[in-house]
């Protein structure tokens, strides 16, 4: 039984996965009350599924990019459980979770999430070997600059504000925006990625596992 945590931004998501079924999943906008809301949410997982922490066999956690404080709270919770219960843990890049939810497509895709200061964390993905794979390291960019990089039909998915959608949507011939439901970051997808990694003995050291932080200072427009 694997418990997955995503606290990368103001949105929090938890999921319980047994390798066959998503036994429980919840996603909500915390408005940065992560410290107060996370522990009761974990207890709700146990209550609604009639399990205890002793039934867990693994953990998965989104490691960013994202908010410094939000990521730290999620990582601390996972590290505490991992060390206390001797559970393996898989750290998963947050943008990979967004990409996992998208239908496969021949066109390239850009996954995004809020990075603060009206900027977006983003990474380019293409389908390789039947799954979306990041083509480079994540970066931070202004939505207006992101539009300038879209020169061919490209899928755009992830955490976009109404203003972001309006800005990127102006490049309507090439920017294909995913629906809000497909853009919601869900821990069920994180759990599937984490489960696969742990089944392949690709666990991370909970002591050294660190979040991915990106500077929100001005970054060059990618070529």
Backbone as ProteinMPNN parsed JSONL, in Angstrom:
{"seq_chain_A": "XXXXXXXXXXXXXXXXXXXXXXXXXXXXXXXXXXXXXXXXXXXXXXXXXXXXXXXXXXXXXXXXXXXXXXXXXXXXXXXXXXXXXXXXXXXXXXXXXXXXXXXXXXXXXXXXXXXXXXXXXXXXXXXXXXXXXXXXXXXXXXXXXXXXXXXXXXXXXXXXXXXXXXXXXXXXXXXXXXXXXXXXXXXXXXXXXXXXXXXXXXXXXXXXXXXXXXXXXXXXXXX", "coords_chain_A": {"N_chain_A": [[0.851, -1.187, 0.0], [0.733, 2.084, -0.999], [1.326, 5.421, -0.076], [0.795, 8.598, -1.359], [2.042, 11.907, -1.673], [1.483, 15.264, -2.546], [2.48, 18.418, -2.235], [3.218, 20.655, -3.609], [2.449, 23.274, -4.428], [-0.044, 25.795, -3.777], [-2.005, 23.974, -3.977], [-2.919, 20.835, -2.635], [-2.538, 17.314, -2.696], [-3.464, 13.985, -1.973], [-3.053, 10.453, -2.123], [-3.937, 6.996, -1.958], [-2.662, 3.929, -2.877], [-2.836, 0.604, -4.116], [-1.504, -0.82, -6.008], [-3.246, -1.854, -7.817], [-5.741, -0.578, -7.523], [-6.698, 2.85, -7.046], [-7.139, 3.56, -3.941], [-7.959, 5.656, -2.391], [-8.346, 9.147, -2.784], [-7.678, 12.602, -2.628], [-7.941, 16.056, -3.352], [-7.211, 19.43, -2.923], [-7.417, 23.052, -2.637], [-5.273, 24.616, -0.621], [-4.521, 27.163, 0.126], [-2.099, 27.734, 1.264], [-2.14, 26.733, 3.863], [-0.809, 24.507, 4.69], [0.628, 23.316, 6.845], [-1.256, 23.136, 8.887], [-3.321, 21.646, 7.715], [-2.38, 19.255, 6.54], [-1.676, 16.991, 8.239], [-4.238, 16.237, 9.487], [-5.509, 15.49, 7.102], [-4.068, 13.248, 6.307], [-4.754, 11.514, 8.358], [-7.437, 11.261, 7.733], [-7.287, 9.737, 5.413], [-6.514, 7.245, 6.491], [-8.764, 6.742, 8.095], [-10.95, 6.603, 6.27], [-10.273, 4.465, 4.683], [-9.881, 2.428, 6.366], [-7.337, 1.622, 7.308], [-4.05, 1.535, 8.862], [-1.001, 3.311, 9.6], [0.805, 1.278, 9.713], [0.096, -0.448, 7.729], [1.129, 0.515, 5.438], [3.398, 0.222, 2.693], [5.076, 1.686, 1.168], [6.093, 4.984, 0.001], [5.378, 7.951, -1.867], [6.429, 11.073, -3.161], [5.924, 14.354, -4.384], [8.498, 16.33, -5.614], [8.903, 18.859, -6.541], [9.487, 21.301, -9.206], [8.286, 24.095, -7.16], [6.569, 25.812, -4.486], [8.729, 27.025, -1.949], [8.168, 26.753, 0.872], [5.856, 25.12, 0.847], [6.727, 22.735, -0.433], [8.687, 21.944, 1.404], [7.179, 21.269, 3.654], [5.696, 19.017, 2.79], [7.807, 17.238, 2.132], [8.988, 16.957, 4.651], [6.989, 15.605, 6.086], [6.85, 13.174, 4.681], [9.476, 12.208, 4.966], [9.532, 11.87, 7.731], [7.62, 9.802, 8.119], [8.807, 7.797, 6.554], [11.283, 7.291, 7.847], [10.428, 6.656, 10.44], [8.839, 4.375, 10.061], [10.34, 2.775, 8.507], [10.067, 2.806, 5.657], [10.283, 2.57, 2.093], [10.884, 5.294, -0.18], [9.839, 7.221, -2.963], [10.892, 9.922, -4.786], [9.374, 12.242, -6.901], [9.491, 14.304, -9.75], [7.459, 17.195, -9.877], [6.302, 18.215, -12.249], [6.308, 15.965, -13.837], [4.185, 14.571, -12.806], [1.981, 16.047, -13.638], [2.275, 15.684, -16.403], [1.897, 12.932, -16.627], [-0.84, 12.6, -16.477], [-1.851, 13.256, -18.945], [-3.283, 12.448, -22.141], [-1.573, 10.418, -24.536], [0.264, 11.802, -27.303], [1.24, 12.884, -30.577], [2.212, 15.417, -30.787], [4.398, 17.917, -29.291], [4.556, 18.74, -25.749], [4.008, 21.091, -23.158], [4.369, 21.23, -19.766], [3.193, 22.943, -16.903], [3.393, 24.887, -13.849], [2.467, 27.043, -11.093], [4.932, 29.383, -10.169], [5.322, 31.542, -8.583], [5.491, 35.179, -8.269], [4.092, 35.803, -10.571], [5.018, 34.057, -12.494], [5.846, 31.057, -14.336], [6.741, 27.704, -13.651], [8.175, 25.344, -15.85], [8.372, 22.645, -18.26], [9.431, 20.932, -21.182], [7.897, 18.259, -22.897], [7.961, 15.117, -24.628], [6.558, 12.253, -26.284], [8.009, 9.201, -25.57], [8.848, 5.849, -25.936], [6.236, 5.078, -25.265], [5.402, 6.806, -23.21], [5.136, 10.046, -21.623], [8.026, 12.053, -21.664], [10.344, 14.159, -20.098], [12.177, 16.645, -21.819], [14.2, 18.295, -21.078], [15.764, 20.064, -18.322], [13.65, 21.538, -15.782], [12.447, 24.944, -16.019], [11.974, 28.487, -15.334], [9.606, 30.894, -16.31], [8.091, 33.81, -17.772], [4.632, 34.001, -18.584], [4.088, 35.49, -20.954], [6.514, 35.373, -22.274], [6.723, 32.646, -22.583], [4.801, 32.148, -24.515], [6.1, 33.106, -26.777], [7.851, 31.084, -27.395], [6.394, 29.105, -28.568], [6.092, 27.717, -31.48], [5.002, 25.807, -33.041], [2.249, 23.438, -33.285], [1.411, 22.778, -30.009], [0.822, 21.129, -26.981], [-0.48, 22.4, -23.94], [-0.415, 22.136, -20.519], [-1.469, 22.022, -17.076], [-1.074, 23.949, -14.031], [-2.671, 26.735, -14.417], [-3.515, 30.139, -14.243], [-6.467, 32.215, -14.715], [-5.659, 34.487, -16.121], [-3.243, 33.541, -17.189], [-4.187, 31.56, -18.926], [-5.589, 33.145, -20.721], [-3.515, 34.693, -21.809], [-1.744, 32.762, -22.95], [-3.529, 31.459, -24.565], [-3.941, 33.197, -26.65], [-2.208, 32.574, -28.629], [-3.56, 30.881, -30.432], [-3.494, 29.171, -32.653], [-1.346, 27.477, -32.305], [-1.008, 26.9, -29.568], [-2.39, 24.548, -27.63], [-4.573, 24.299, -25.222], [-4.936, 22.296, -22.334], [-7.877, 20.973, -20.744], [-9.377, 22.276, -17.683], [-9.903, 20.098, -15.923], [-8.107, 18.117, -16.756], [-5.827, 19.435, -16.162], [-5.581, 19.554, -13.458], [-3.566, 18.75, -10.749], [-3.106, 15.572, -9.661], [-2.74, 13.259, -7.025], [-3.093, 10.584, -7.484], [-1.931, 9.932, -9.927], [0.711, 10.514, -9.314], [1.084, 8.505, -7.41], [1.01, 6.198, -9.014], [3.331, 6.528, -10.579], [5.266, 6.542, -8.542], [4.878, 3.981, -7.447], [5.66, 2.311, -9.573], [8.379, 2.99, -9.724], [9.309, 2.115, -7.207], [8.791, -0.611, -7.408], [10.695, -1.236, -9.233], [12.982, -1.047, -7.804], [13.93, 1.577, -7.389], [14.206, 3.447, -5.298], [14.542, 6.37, -3.17], [16.957, 7.87, -0.977], [15.719, 8.746, 2.069], [16.898, 10.543, 3.784], [18.625, 12.195, 2.321], [17.014, 13.089, 0.28], [15.875, 15.77, -1.607], [14.086, 18.828, -2.295], [13.191, 20.288, -5.513], [14.141, 23.389, -6.282], [13.529, 26.438, -7.984], [14.89, 29.431, -9.25], [13.118, 32.489, -9.313], [13.937, 34.678, -10.623], [14.715, 36.734, -13.503], [14.795, 34.812, -16.452], [16.448, 33.603, -19.388], [14.806, 33.603, -22.603], [14.001, 30.502, -23.916], [15.564, 28.947, -26.755]], "CA_chain_A": [[0.0, 0.0, 0.0], [1.586, 3.265, -1.138], [0.701, 6.717, 0.189], [1.452, 9.613, -2.184], [1.873, 13.282, -1.212], [1.896, 16.382, -3.399], [2.227, 19.713, -1.589], [4.145, 21.523, -4.336], [1.971, 24.656, -4.53], [-1.176, 25.988, -2.868], [-2.831, 22.773, -4.089], [-2.431, 19.62, -1.97], [-3.217, 16.098, -3.133], [-3.039, 12.741, -1.337], [-3.671, 9.26, -2.707], [-3.538, 5.683, -1.452], [-2.643, 3.035, -4.041], [-2.424, -0.752, -3.758], [-0.939, -1.47, -7.175], [-4.356, -2.181, -8.714], [-6.762, 0.453, -7.38], [-6.514, 4.042, -6.224], [-8.091, 3.289, -2.858], [-8.438, 6.928, -1.833], [-7.663, 10.308, -3.353], [-8.29, 13.893, -2.325], [-7.175, 17.192, -3.853], [-7.882, 20.674, -2.554], [-6.572, 24.242, -2.593], [-5.063, 24.887, 0.802], [-4.187, 28.575, 0.373], [-0.866, 27.744, 2.053], [-2.344, 26.289, 5.24], [-0.345, 23.124, 4.626], [1.03, 22.814, 8.157], [-2.463, 22.843, 9.669], [-4.265, 20.757, 7.034], [-1.832, 18.005, 6.026], [-1.779, 15.877, 9.191], [-5.614, 15.735, 9.532], [-5.845, 14.851, 5.827], [-3.478, 11.905, 6.349], [-5.606, 10.719, 9.254], [-8.673, 10.98, 7.002], [-6.984, 8.599, 4.539], [-6.578, 6.035, 7.312], [-10.136, 6.531, 8.563], [-11.862, 6.249, 5.178], [-9.863, 3.196, 4.059], [-9.766, 1.442, 7.447], [-5.975, 1.121, 7.454], [-3.182, 2.318, 9.734], [0.309, 3.549, 8.996], [1.535, 0.004, 9.665], [-0.274, -1.143, 6.485], [1.847, 1.115, 4.311], [4.619, -0.456, 2.245], [5.907, 2.633, 0.445], [5.666, 6.374, -0.063], [5.804, 8.743, -3.016], [6.266, 12.489, -2.87], [6.3, 15.299, -5.434], [9.66, 17.049, -5.092], [9.033, 20.176, -7.129], [9.537, 22.627, -8.577], [7.1, 24.57, -6.476], [6.775, 26.763, -3.399], [9.739, 26.591, -0.977], [7.549, 26.302, 2.12], [4.931, 24.013, 0.579], [7.513, 21.53, -0.68], [9.368, 21.562, 2.637], [6.211, 20.636, 4.551], [5.425, 17.681, 2.279], [9.01, 16.42, 2.285], [9.185, 16.66, 6.071], [6.022, 14.581, 6.469], [7.241, 11.899, 4.067], [10.703, 11.749, 5.607], [9.185, 11.395, 9.064], [6.991, 8.487, 7.991], [9.769, 6.843, 6.007], [12.271, 6.926, 8.856], [9.768, 6.045, 11.591], [8.248, 3.075, 9.708], [11.288, 2.083, 7.626], [9.389, 2.654, 4.375], [10.977, 3.153, 0.942], [10.217, 6.482, -0.699], [10.198, 7.649, -4.316], [10.685, 11.338, -5.071], [8.953, 12.379, -8.304], [9.329, 15.704, -10.175], [6.043, 17.559, -9.908], [5.827, 18.368, -13.618], [6.061, 14.616, -14.351], [2.841, 14.175, -12.355], [1.056, 16.698, -14.561], [2.413, 15.045, -17.713], [1.363, 11.566, -16.542], [-2.304, 12.641, -16.62], [-2.258, 13.678, -20.276], [-3.306, 11.425, -23.188], [-0.395, 10.431, -25.407], [0.031, 12.607, -28.497], [2.433, 13.07, -31.394], [2.685, 16.785, -30.648], [5.101, 18.19, -28.036], [3.711, 19.239, -24.667], [4.645, 21.853, -22.094], [3.685, 21.143, -18.47], [3.504, 24.148, -16.131], [2.741, 25.143, -12.562], [2.754, 28.382, -10.592], [6.246, 29.482, -9.539], [5.393, 32.792, -7.838], [5.823, 36.402, -8.997], [3.384, 35.729, -11.865], [5.826, 33.282, -13.421], [5.506, 29.642, -14.409], [7.741, 26.648, -13.832], [7.732, 24.617, -17.038], [9.294, 21.718, -18.918], [8.953, 20.401, -22.454], [7.774, 16.801, -22.913], [7.592, 14.398, -25.842], [6.281, 10.839, -26.016], [9.079, 8.259, -25.868], [8.59, 4.51, -25.384], [4.879, 4.957, -24.74], [5.095, 7.673, -22.069], [5.68, 11.39, -21.718], [9.353, 12.175, -21.065], [10.888, 15.517, -20.121], [13.275, 16.808, -22.764], [15.225, 19.142, -20.482], [15.511, 20.419, -16.931], [12.62, 22.572, -15.672], [12.873, 26.337, -15.933], [10.959, 29.447, -14.905], [9.399, 31.813, -17.428], [6.874, 34.615, -17.781], [3.7, 33.471, -19.594], [4.225, 36.199, -22.222], [7.707, 34.849, -22.932], [6.435, 31.263, -22.963], [4.072, 32.212, -25.786], [7.056, 33.342, -27.868], [8.568, 29.843, -27.709], [5.473, 28.138, -29.173], [6.123, 27.976, -32.921], [4.335, 24.688, -33.704], [1.172, 22.962, -32.415], [1.978, 22.292, -28.75], [-0.12, 20.98, -25.882], [-0.107, 23.122, -22.721], [-1.231, 21.601, -19.429], [-0.98, 22.291, -15.733], [-1.681, 24.936, -13.148], [-2.725, 28.01, -15.114], [-4.542, 31.079, -13.799], [-7.314, 32.715, -15.8], [-4.836, 35.389, -16.927], [-2.301, 32.713, -17.946], [-4.929, 30.927, -20.009], [-5.893, 34.169, -21.716], [-2.267, 35.078, -22.464], [-1.245, 31.668, -23.793], [-4.567, 31.13, -25.528], [-3.897, 34.099, -27.811], [-1.466, 31.852, -29.672], [-4.556, 29.815, -30.531], [-3.195, 28.211, -33.719], [-0.303, 26.545, -31.893], [-1.109, 26.551, -28.148], [-3.6, 23.769, -27.368], [-4.684, 24.253, -23.77], [-5.68, 21.192, -21.727], [-9.022, 21.401, -19.947], [-9.071, 22.378, -16.254], [-9.905, 18.796, -15.251], [-6.856, 17.437, -17.082], [-4.721, 20.236, -15.649], [-5.529, 19.415, -12.009], [-2.502, 17.84, -10.327], [-3.721, 14.552, -8.806], [-1.771, 12.345, -6.419], [-3.259, 9.233, -8.016], [-0.907, 9.749, -10.956], [1.964, 10.462, -8.567], [1.166, 7.179, -6.796], [1.351, 5.211, -10.043], [4.746, 6.7, -10.91], [6.043, 6.097, -7.389], [4.765, 2.522, -7.333], [6.513, 1.715, -10.6], [9.775, 3.184, -9.337], [9.655, 1.248, -6.077], [8.803, -1.98, -7.902], [11.947, -1.385, -9.978], [14.082, -0.783, -6.863], [14.445, 2.916, -7.644], [13.836, 4.285, -4.163], [15.466, 7.439, -2.811], [17.364, 7.952, 0.42], [14.877, 9.784, 2.673], [17.726, 11.531, 4.487], [19.211, 13.146, 1.37], [16.028, 13.524, -0.707], [15.745, 17.226, -1.528], [13.155, 19.402, -3.274], [13.701, 21.045, -6.655], [13.802, 24.802, -6.207], [13.951, 27.222, -9.151], [14.892, 30.881, -9.041], [12.076, 33.202, -10.063], [14.526, 35.835, -11.276], [14.562, 36.738, -14.969], [15.526, 33.773, -17.148], [16.435, 33.832, -20.835], [13.808, 32.906, -23.407], [14.651, 29.369, -24.569], [15.556, 28.949, -28.214]], "C_chain_A": [[0.889, 1.241, 0.0], [0.773, 4.525, -0.893], [1.494, 7.79, -0.546], [1.061, 11.008, -1.708], [2.291, 14.266, -2.296], [1.489, 17.675, -2.714], [3.017, 20.81, -2.303], [3.741, 22.995, -4.372], [0.847, 24.855, -3.519], [-2.132, 24.797, -2.924], [-2.147, 21.593, -3.415], [-3.209, 18.436, -2.519], [-2.606, 14.892, -2.428], [-3.736, 11.581, -2.031], [-3.104, 8.01, -2.052], [-3.72, 4.682, -2.582], [-2.146, 1.668, -3.622], [-1.818, -1.527, -4.919], [-1.979, -1.856, -8.204], [-5.392, -1.066, -8.71], [-6.205, 1.664, -6.65], [-7.566, 3.941, -5.129], [-8.696, 4.563, -2.274], [-7.663, 8.045, -2.503], [-8.424, 11.563, -2.974], [-7.36, 15.003, -2.793], [-7.927, 18.465, -3.485], [-6.882, 21.83, -2.562], [-6.472, 24.709, -1.152], [-4.901, 26.363, 1.111], [-3.035, 28.678, 1.371], [-1.105, 27.514, 3.547], [-1.869, 24.842, 5.384], [-0.037, 22.55, 6.001], [-0.174, 22.391, 8.979], [-3.282, 21.719, 9.033], [-3.705, 19.39, 6.664], [-2.018, 16.832, 6.978], [-3.214, 15.354, 9.322], [-6.025, 15.028, 8.239], [-5.27, 13.433, 5.763], [-4.319, 10.999, 7.242], [-6.928, 10.36, 8.572], [-8.475, 9.824, 6.021], [-7.127, 7.293, 5.319], [-8.024, 5.714, 7.711], [-11.041, 6.006, 7.446], [-11.51, 4.925, 4.512], [-9.683, 2.086, 5.072], [-8.385, 0.789, 7.481], [-5.262, 1.948, 8.519], [-1.849, 2.519, 9.018], [1.108, 2.258, 8.867], [1.194, -0.808, 8.406], [0.46, -0.591, 5.27], [3.107, 0.319, 3.983], [5.55, 0.484, 1.478], [5.285, 4.01, 0.409], [6.144, 6.997, -1.368], [5.535, 10.208, -2.696], [6.695, 13.312, -4.08], [7.39, 16.206, -4.885], [9.868, 18.419, -5.745], [9.385, 20.127, -8.606], [8.205, 23.028, -7.945], [7.47, 25.592, -5.422], [7.772, 26.198, -2.379], [9.085, 26.007, 0.265], [6.653, 25.098, 1.902], [5.676, 22.704, 0.366], [8.17, 21.037, 0.609], [8.429, 20.827, 3.58], [5.904, 19.212, 4.094], [6.605, 16.75, 2.443], [9.239, 16.026, 3.739], [8.239, 15.551, 6.532], [6.426, 13.21, 5.938], [8.504, 11.349, 4.716], [10.423, 11.2, 6.998], [8.569, 10.008, 9.022], [7.985, 7.432, 7.529], [10.745, 6.359, 7.073], [11.633, 6.219, 10.052], [9.298, 4.626, 11.3], [9.15, 2.245, 8.806], [10.655, 1.774, 6.27], [10.236, 3.24, 3.246], [10.176, 4.325, 0.4], [10.739, 6.793, -2.095], [9.876, 9.127, -4.458], [10.442, 11.527, -6.559], [8.852, 13.866, -8.66], [7.854, 16.053, -10.385], [5.5, 17.693, -11.329], [5.595, 17.01, -14.279], [4.669, 14.12, -13.966], [1.789, 14.779, -13.278], [1.078, 15.989, -15.914], [1.772, 13.663, -17.727], [-0.141, 11.532, -16.82], [-2.764, 12.883, -18.049], [-2.285, 12.506, -21.256], [-2.066, 11.547, -24.069], [-0.731, 11.12, -26.724], [1.332, 12.733, -29.266], [3.012, 14.474, -31.255], [3.475, 16.953, -29.344], [4.147, 18.783, -27.006], [4.567, 20.014, -23.674], [3.787, 21.739, -20.844], [4.136, 22.323, -17.619], [2.859, 24.082, -14.755], [3.187, 26.511, -12.074], [4.085, 28.398, -9.842], [6.39, 30.757, -8.707], [5.807, 33.955, -8.72], [5.263, 36.387, -10.422], [4.174, 34.98, -12.923], [5.437, 31.811, -13.323], [6.772, 28.788, -14.416], [7.254, 25.791, -14.988], [8.801, 23.627, -17.48], [8.627, 21.203, -20.179], [8.973, 18.881, -22.408], [7.472, 16.309, -24.326], [7.356, 12.94, -25.473], [7.462, 9.999, -26.486], [8.775, 6.937, -25.179], [7.24, 4.43, -24.677], [4.572, 5.793, -23.518], [5.705, 9.051, -22.308], [7.017, 11.452, -21.001], [9.853, 13.604, -21.213], [12.108, 15.582, -21.024], [14.414, 17.658, -22.207], [14.897, 19.369, -19.015], [14.426, 21.494, -16.867], [13.221, 23.961, -15.575], [11.729, 27.201, -15.446], [10.836, 30.513, -15.991], [8.114, 32.615, -17.214], [5.937, 34.059, -18.857], [3.816, 34.165, -20.95], [5.445, 35.731, -22.994], [7.496, 33.403, -23.368], [5.722, 31.217, -24.311], [5.033, 32.349, -26.963], [7.802, 32.082, -28.283], [7.709, 28.859, -28.485], [5.344, 28.438, -30.66], [5.508, 26.834, -33.728], [3.217, 24.212, -32.784], [1.726, 22.243, -31.188], [0.883, 22.224, -27.695], [0.413, 21.726, -24.663], [-1.01, 22.613, -21.6], [-0.635, 22.004, -18.094], [-1.701, 23.442, -15.067], [-1.595, 26.327, -13.767], [-3.836, 28.88, -14.53], [-5.394, 31.498, -14.994], [-6.515, 33.643, -16.712], [-3.842, 34.603, -17.779], [-2.987, 32.082, -19.146], [-5.246, 31.934, -21.119], [-4.644, 34.545, -22.509], [-1.794, 33.998, -23.438], [-2.252, 31.323, -24.879], [-4.597, 32.041, -26.742], [-3.12, 33.477, -28.962], [-2.307, 30.621, -30.045], [-4.23, 28.793, -31.622], [-2.213, 27.143, -33.259], [-0.402, 26.098, -30.429], [-2.444, 25.859, -27.885], [-3.7, 23.542, -25.862], [-5.485, 23.046, -23.303], [-6.829, 21.751, -20.902], [-8.629, 21.512, -18.48], [-9.035, 21.029, -15.54], [-8.634, 18.01, -15.53], [-5.645, 18.183, -16.53], [-4.595, 20.144, -14.131], [-4.48, 18.368, -11.628], [-3.05, 16.856, -9.3], [-2.681, 13.558, -8.32], [-1.953, 10.909, -6.888], [-2.228, 8.938, -9.091], [0.488, 9.697, -10.331], [2.158, 9.072, -7.959], [1.552, 6.112, -7.812], [2.826, 5.301, -10.432], [5.619, 6.169, -9.773], [6.037, 4.596, -7.224], [5.689, 1.829, -8.336], [7.988, 1.84, -10.238], [10.172, 2.244, -8.203], [9.679, -0.218, -6.498], [10.083, -2.284, -8.686], [13.172, -1.041, -9.131], [14.74, 0.569, -7.106], [14.023, 3.869, -6.528], [14.91, 5.338, -3.914], [15.811, 7.356, -1.327], [16.551, 9.062, 1.084], [15.692, 10.871, 3.378], [18.224, 12.606, 3.524], [18.229, 13.653, 0.321], [15.74, 15.012, -0.526], [14.775, 17.727, -2.577], [13.886, 20.117, -4.396], [13.212, 22.481, -6.51], [14.331, 25.512, -7.447], [13.898, 28.687, -8.806], [13.797, 31.512, -9.881], [12.622, 34.505, -10.646], [14.406, 35.701, -12.781], [15.413, 35.645, -15.597], [15.436, 34.011, -18.646], [15.292, 33.086, -21.506], [14.497, 31.749, -24.115], [14.533, 29.458, -26.079], [14.623, 27.865, -28.744]], "O_chain_A": [[1.706, 1.422, 0.903], [-0.325, 4.685, -1.427], [2.71, 7.891, -0.385], [-0.098, 11.262, -1.382], [3.353, 14.107, -2.898], [0.304, 17.993, -2.621], [3.437, 21.783, -1.677], [4.605, 23.871, -4.348], [0.793, 24.153, -2.51], [-2.967, 24.624, -2.037], [-0.949, 21.372, -3.595], [-4.407, 18.544, -2.779], [-1.387, 14.788, -2.3], [-4.877, 11.711, -2.475], [-1.943, 7.974, -1.646], [-4.794, 4.591, -3.175], [-1.172, 1.551, -2.877], [-1.636, -2.742, -4.834], [-1.637, -2.154, -9.348], [-5.868, -0.654, -9.767], [-5.363, 1.541, -5.761], [-8.745, 4.206, -5.365], [-9.803, 4.55, -1.734], [-6.467, 7.913, -2.76], [-9.654, 11.591, -2.996], [-6.142, 14.905, -2.65], [-9.133, 18.568, -3.707], [-5.67, 21.622, -2.503], [-7.454, 25.139, -0.547], [-5.123, 26.78, 2.248], [-2.996, 29.58, 2.207], [-0.371, 28.032, 4.389], [-2.466, 24.054, 6.117], [-0.406, 21.412, 6.291], [-0.117, 21.389, 9.692], [-3.879, 20.918, 9.751], [-4.475, 18.446, 6.489], [-2.48, 15.772, 6.554], [-3.413, 14.14, 9.276], [-6.802, 14.073, 8.275], [-5.907, 12.525, 5.23], [-4.561, 9.841, 6.903], [-7.476, 9.282, 8.803], [-9.385, 9.021, 5.817], [-7.781, 6.355, 4.864], [-8.448, 4.559, 7.668], [-11.81, 5.069, 7.659], [-12.355, 4.323, 3.848], [-9.376, 0.948, 4.715], [-8.262, -0.423, 7.656], [-5.802, 2.936, 9.016], [-1.616, 1.952, 7.951], [1.988, 2.152, 8.012], [1.914, -1.742, 8.055], [0.408, -1.181, 4.191], [3.789, -0.189, 4.873], [6.685, 0.119, 1.172], [4.113, 4.192, 0.739], [7.184, 6.617, -1.906], [4.544, 10.543, -2.047], [7.702, 13.01, -4.722], [7.231, 16.789, -3.813], [10.893, 19.064, -5.524], [9.558, 19.053, -9.183], [7.166, 22.403, -8.16], [8.556, 26.17, -5.459], [7.672, 25.034, -1.99], [9.409, 24.891, 0.671], [6.684, 24.152, 2.689], [5.296, 21.674, 0.924], [8.199, 19.834, 0.868], [8.834, 19.867, 4.235], [5.856, 18.297, 4.915], [6.438, 15.599, 2.847], [9.636, 14.897, 4.027], [8.64, 14.661, 7.281], [6.355, 12.211, 6.654], [8.591, 10.151, 4.987], [11.0, 10.191, 7.403], [8.95, 9.132, 9.799], [8.006, 6.315, 8.044], [11.004, 5.161, 7.188], [12.22, 5.295, 10.615], [9.347, 3.765, 12.178], [8.781, 1.148, 8.387], [10.697, 0.639, 5.795], [10.845, 4.296, 3.42], [8.95, 4.354, 0.502], [11.929, 6.646, -2.373], [8.732, 9.542, -4.275], [11.209, 11.033, -7.385], [8.193, 14.619, -7.943], [7.105, 15.291, -10.996], [4.355, 17.322, -11.587], [4.771, 16.906, -15.188], [4.049, 13.35, -14.7], [0.826, 14.112, -13.657], [0.028, 15.724, -16.5], [1.17, 13.266, -18.725], [-0.653, 10.542, -17.343], [-3.95, 12.731, -18.344], [-1.4, 11.651, -21.21], [-1.573, 12.648, -24.315], [-1.861, 11.039, -27.208], [2.41, 12.694, -28.674], [4.18, 14.696, -31.573], [3.247, 16.209, -28.39], [3.067, 19.265, -27.347], [5.704, 19.639, -23.388], [2.612, 22.108, -20.857], [5.317, 22.669, -17.607], [1.912, 23.329, -14.527], [4.162, 27.072, -12.575], [4.34, 27.545, -8.991], [7.469, 31.026, -8.179], [6.396, 33.762, -9.783], [5.887, 36.896, -11.353], [4.018, 35.239, -14.116], [4.792, 31.38, -12.367], [7.747, 29.107, -15.096], [6.056, 25.533, -15.105], [9.973, 23.751, -17.125], [7.406, 21.058, -20.235], [9.94, 18.28, -21.941], [6.817, 16.993, -25.113], [7.885, 12.449, -24.476], [7.868, 10.071, -27.646], [8.48, 6.905, -23.984], [7.113, 3.798, -23.628], [3.579, 5.533, -22.837], [6.65, 9.208, -23.081], [7.148, 10.973, -19.875], [9.799, 14.189, -22.295], [12.962, 14.696, -21.002], [15.484, 17.728, -22.813], [13.862, 18.914, -18.528], [14.293, 22.285, -17.801], [14.349, 24.139, -15.114], [10.637, 26.701, -15.175], [11.841, 30.978, -16.528], [7.178, 32.155, -16.56], [6.398, 33.682, -19.935], [3.663, 33.52, -21.988], [5.428, 35.692, -24.224], [8.022, 32.978, -24.396], [6.004, 30.355, -25.144], [4.803, 31.772, -28.026], [8.329, 32.01, -29.393], [8.227, 27.874, -29.011], [4.574, 29.313, -31.055], [5.49, 26.883, -34.958], [3.227, 24.55, -31.601], [2.418, 21.232, -31.307], [0.106, 23.166, -27.54], [1.611, 21.692, -24.383], [-2.234, 22.656, -21.721], [0.557, 22.292, -17.995], [-2.785, 23.851, -15.482], [-0.575, 27.009, -13.654], [-4.961, 28.417, -14.343], [-5.077, 31.176, -16.139], [-6.669, 33.599, -17.933], [-3.614, 34.938, -18.941], [-2.44, 32.068, -20.249], [-5.178, 31.608, -22.305], [-4.699, 34.699, -23.73], [-1.485, 34.28, -24.596], [-1.873, 30.94, -25.986], [-5.207, 31.703, -27.756], [-3.342, 33.81, -30.126], [-1.837, 29.485, -29.982], [-4.659, 27.643, -31.517], [-2.239, 26.021, -33.765], [0.078, 25.017, -30.089], [-3.498, 26.495, -27.911], [-2.999, 22.7, -25.301], [-6.58, 22.792, -23.805], [-6.757, 22.88, -20.416], [-7.643, 20.904, -18.065], [-8.217, 20.833, -14.641], [-8.13, 17.312, -14.65], [-4.556, 17.616, -16.442], [-3.603, 20.608, -13.57], [-4.506, 17.242, -12.124], [-3.419, 17.253, -8.194], [-1.851, 13.076, -9.091], [-1.052, 10.09, -6.707], [-1.705, 7.826, -9.165], [1.342, 8.925, -10.768], [3.261, 8.526, -7.988], [2.338, 5.217, -7.502], [3.493, 4.279, -10.597], [6.584, 5.442, -10.006], [7.062, 3.996, -6.9], [6.404, 0.887, -7.994], [8.758, 0.898, -10.426], [11.248, 1.646, -8.235], [10.499, -0.989, -6.0], [10.501, -3.437, -8.789], [14.254, -0.778, -9.657], [15.963, 0.692, -7.036], [13.538, 4.969, -6.793], [16.041, 5.213, -4.384], [15.036, 6.83, -0.528], [16.684, 10.222, 0.694], [15.216, 11.994, 3.545], [18.244, 13.788, 3.866], [18.564, 14.551, -0.451], [15.403, 15.46, 0.57], [14.648, 17.121, -3.642], [15.046, 20.502, -4.255], [12.015, 22.753, -6.604], [15.437, 25.232, -7.91], [12.966, 29.142, -8.143], [13.574, 31.117, -11.026], [11.852, 35.345, -11.111], [14.028, 34.639, -13.276], [16.608, 35.548, -15.319], [14.447, 34.566, -19.125], [14.86, 32.043, -21.015], [15.47, 31.964, -24.839], [13.55, 29.967, -26.617], [14.482, 27.71, -29.957]]}, "name": "protein", "num_of_chains": 1, "seq": "XXXXXXXXXXXXXXXXXXXXXXXXXXXXXXXXXXXXXXXXXXXXXXXXXXXXXXXXXXXXXXXXXXXXXXXXXXXXXXXXXXXXXXXXXXXXXXXXXXXXXXXXXXXXXXXXXXXXXXXXXXXXXXXXXXXXXXXXXXXXXXXXXXXXXXXXXXXXXXXXXXXXXXXXXXXXXXXXXXXXXXXXXXXXXXXXXXXXXXXXXXXXXXXXXXXXXXXXXXXXXXX"}
